[in-house]
Amino acid sequence: MSDVSGKTVFITGASRGIGESTAKEFARAGANVVLTARGADAIRALAEEIGPQAMAVPCDVADYAQVEAAVSAATERFGGVDVLINNAGLVDPISHLDTSDPEDWGRIIDINLKGVYHGMRAVMPGMERVGGGSILTISSGAAHGPVEAWSHYCASKAAANMLTRCVDKEAREKGIRAIGLSPGTVATQMQREIKASGINPVSKLDWSDHVPPEWPAKCLLWMCSGAADAWLGDEISLRDEDIRRKVGLI
């Protein structure tokens, strides 16, 4: 596994689910963790639980100024950001395209796509100054195929995947490692929202079909190691049994 002891990891959407589990996983591995989310109380409670190596910064990733300020705060306290984990994302409200609300649709793009860009834009100059870092972005099978009533989610995830490829194209030689992670369906609040919609096959899955959020968290830690370099500029699928074996999940 990757040695992240003493490194600083900036996690968006850290208040619950994959983000919360990832914060705990990296903290156990000795990293400093910067927790960002709109839910200030939740990330402050999590930071208190983790201890002095954790820092909570309330932040809406849809607003670049807030992301930039959060990265500046992390740099001031810990000296820089070594790993960015673009995890913040929404799927609700789920709606067919022809009845979708344009404002709601655009808000998903603001978070799932522009939020990823904002994180990348805010950390890349600092990473490049010190010779590199890792930018890991939560992707989805929805980035590669249409899903009924998820036009906003599919479009945003497909575009975020292209951002990963762009970072790799422009900054691999500057030491930046950009990789996406498609975790499959994960037992989080998002899956409860999907279930409640009753639309498309994903909503019909049983809760036992979903992997626990600890699985992608462990995979993200592994992705910080050289063992994941074969996937630079690409995506890792946690559905792949070989990946699960490499991460130590099976």
C-alpha positions in Angstrom: 0.0 0.0 0.0 1.0 3.6 -0.4 3.0 5.4 2.2 1.1 8.6 2.8 2.4 9.2 6.3 2.8 13.0 6.7 1.2 13.7 3.4 -1.8 16.0 3.1 -5.0 14.8 1.5 -7.8 17.2 0.5 -11.2 15.4 0.3 -14.3 17.0 -1.1 -17.7 15.7 0.0 -16.2 14.4 3.2 -19.2 14.6 5.4 -20.5 11.1 4.7 -20.3 8.0 2.6 -17.1 7.5 0.5 -15.7 10.8 1.6 -16.0 10.1 5.3 -14.6 6.5 5.0 -11.7 7.9 2.9 -10.9 10.4 5.5 -10.7 7.8 8.2 -8.7 5.4 5.9 -6.0 8.0 5.1 -5.8 9.2 8.7 -5.2 5.7 9.9 -2.4 5.5 7.3 -0.8 8.6 8.9 -1.9 11.3 6.5 -3.2 14.8 7.3 -6.8 15.0 6.1 -8.6 18.2 5.0 -12.3 17.6 5.1 -14.5 19.8 2.9 -18.3 19.7 2.5 -21.3 22.0 2.7 -22.3 20.2 5.9 -20.1 22.1 8.4 -21.4 20.3 11.5 -20.7 16.9 10.1 -17.1 17.5 9.0 -16.3 19.3 12.2 -17.5 16.3 14.2 -15.5 14.0 11.9 -12.4 16.1 12.3 -12.8 16.0 16.1 -13.2 12.3 16.0 -10.0 11.9 13.9 -7.9 14.3 15.9 -5.3 17.0 15.3 -4.2 15.6 11.9 -7.7 16.5 10.5 -9.0 19.9 9.5 -12.6 20.8 8.6 -13.2 23.5 6.1 -16.9 24.2 5.1 -16.9 24.6 1.3 -19.3 24.4 -1.6 -17.2 23.0 -4.5 -19.5 24.8 -7.0 -17.9 28.1 -5.9 -14.3 28.3 -7.0 -13.5 31.1 -4.5 -14.5 28.8 -1.7 -12.4 25.9 -3.0 -9.4 28.2 -3.5 -9.7 29.5 0.0 -10.0 25.9 1.4 -6.8 24.9 -0.4 -5.1 28.0 0.9 -6.1 27.2 4.4 -4.9 23.6 4.0 -1.5 24.9 2.7 -1.2 27.3 5.6 -1.8 24.6 8.2 -0.1 21.6 6.6 2.3 23.1 4.0 0.5 22.0 0.9 -1.8 19.5 -0.7 -0.2 16.2 -1.9 -3.4 14.4 -2.8 -6.8 15.7 -4.0 -9.8 13.4 -3.9 -12.6 14.8 -5.9 -15.5 12.9 -4.3 -18.3 15.5 -3.9 -21.2 14.6 -6.2 -25.0 14.4 -6.4 -27.6 12.5 -8.5 -30.8 13.8 -7.0 -33.2 15.1 -8.3 -33.5 12.2 -10.6 -35.7 13.1 -13.6 -36.3 12.3 -17.2 -34.7 14.9 -19.4 -37.9 16.1 -21.0 -39.4 16.9 -17.6 -36.2 18.0 -15.8 -35.9 21.4 -14.1 -33.1 23.4 -15.8 -32.0 24.9 -12.6 -31.7 21.6 -10.8 -30.0 20.0 -13.8 -27.4 22.8 -13.9 -26.8 22.5 -10.2 -25.6 18.9 -10.7 -23.2 20.1 -13.4 -22.0 22.8 -11.0 -21.1 20.2 -8.4 -20.2 17.1 -10.3 -18.3 18.7 -13.1 -17.3 22.3 -12.2 -16.6 21.1 -8.7 -14.0 18.7 -10.0 -12.5 21.3 -12.2 -12.4 23.8 -9.3 -10.5 21.3 -7.1 -8.0 20.5 -9.9 -7.5 24.2 -10.7 -6.9 25.1 -7.1 -4.3 22.4 -6.3 -2.4 22.0 -9.5 -0.1 25.1 -9.3 1.0 24.1 -5.8 1.6 20.5 -6.8 3.6 21.6 -9.8 5.8 23.8 -7.7 6.9 20.9 -5.5 7.2 18.4 -8.3 3.9 16.6 -8.3 0.9 15.0 -6.4 -2.0 12.8 -7.0 -5.5 13.9 -8.3 -8.0 11.1 -7.8 -11.6 11.6 -9.0 -14.6 9.5 -8.2 -16.1 8.4 -11.6 -18.9 6.0 -12.5 -20.1 3.5 -15.0 -22.5 6.3 -15.9 -19.6 8.1 -17.4 -19.5 5.6 -20.2 -23.2 4.7 -20.9 -26.6 6.4 -20.7 -28.8 5.6 -17.7 -32.5 6.4 -17.7 -33.4 9.7 -15.9 -29.7 10.4 -15.1 -28.8 12.7 -18.0 -27.3 15.2 -15.6 -25.3 12.6 -13.8 -24.1 10.8 -16.9 -23.1 14.0 -18.6 -21.2 15.3 -15.6 -19.4 12.1 -15.0 -18.4 11.7 -18.6 -17.0 15.2 -18.7 -15.2 14.7 -15.3 -13.5 11.6 -16.8 -12.3 13.8 -19.7 -10.9 16.3 -17.1 -8.8 13.5 -15.6 -7.5 12.7 -19.1 -6.7 16.4 -19.7 -4.8 16.7 -16.4 -2.7 13.6 -17.4 -2.0 15.0 -20.9 -0.9 18.4 -19.5 0.7 17.6 -16.2 2.0 14.0 -16.1 5.5 15.3 -16.9 5.2 17.8 -14.1 4.7 14.9 -11.7 0.9 14.9 -11.3 -0.8 11.5 -11.2 -4.4 11.8 -12.4 -6.6 8.7 -12.1 -10.4 8.1 -11.9 -12.1 5.5 -9.8 -15.3 3.9 -10.8 -16.4 2.2 -7.5 -19.6 0.5 -8.7 -22.7 0.9 -6.6 -21.8 1.8 -3.0 -24.0 1.6 0.1 -24.4 5.4 0.7 -27.1 8.0 1.0 -27.0 8.4 -2.8 -28.1 4.8 -3.2 -31.1 5.5 -0.9 -32.1 8.4 -3.2 -31.7 6.2 -6.3 -33.8 3.5 -4.6 -36.5 6.0 -3.7 -36.8 7.1 -7.3 -37.9 3.7 -8.6 -36.5 4.6 -12.0 -34.0 2.4 -14.0 -32.4 -0.9 -13.1 -30.0 0.6 -10.5 -33.0 1.6 -8.3 -34.1 -2.1 -8.3 -30.9 -3.4 -6.7 -31.0 -4.8 -3.2 -29.0 -3.0 -0.5 -26.8 -6.1 -0.2 -25.8 -5.7 -3.8 -23.8 -2.5 -3.0 -20.2 -2.5 -1.7 -19.4 -0.7 1.6 -17.9 2.7 1.3 -14.7 1.4 3.0 -13.9 -0.5 -0.2 -13.4 2.6 -2.5 -11.6 4.3 0.5 -9.0 1.5 0.6 -8.8 1.6 -3.2 -8.1 5.3 -3.2 -5.2 4.7 -0.7 -3.8 2.0 -3.0 -4.1 4.4 -5.9 -1.6 6.7 -4.3 1.1 4.1 -4.8 3.2 3.3 -7.8 1.2 0.1 -8.2 -1.6 2.2 -9.8 0.7 4.0 -12.3 -0.5 1.8 -15.1 -3.8 3.6 -14.9 -2.5 7.2 -15.1 -4.9 9.2 -17.2 -7.4 6.4 -17.1 -10.0 4.9 -14.8 -9.8 2.0 -12.3 -13.0 -0.1 -11.9 -13.6 -1.6 -8.4 -15.9 -4.1 -10.1 -12.7 -5.7 -11.5 -11.8 -8.7 -9.3 -8.2 -8.3 -10.1 -8.3 -4.7 -8.7 -10.1 -6.0 -5.6 -7.3 -8.5 -5.2 -4.6 -5.9 -5.6 -6.2 -3.7 -3.0 -6.6 -6.6 -0.6 -10.4 -6.7 -0.6 -10.6 -10.4 -1.7 
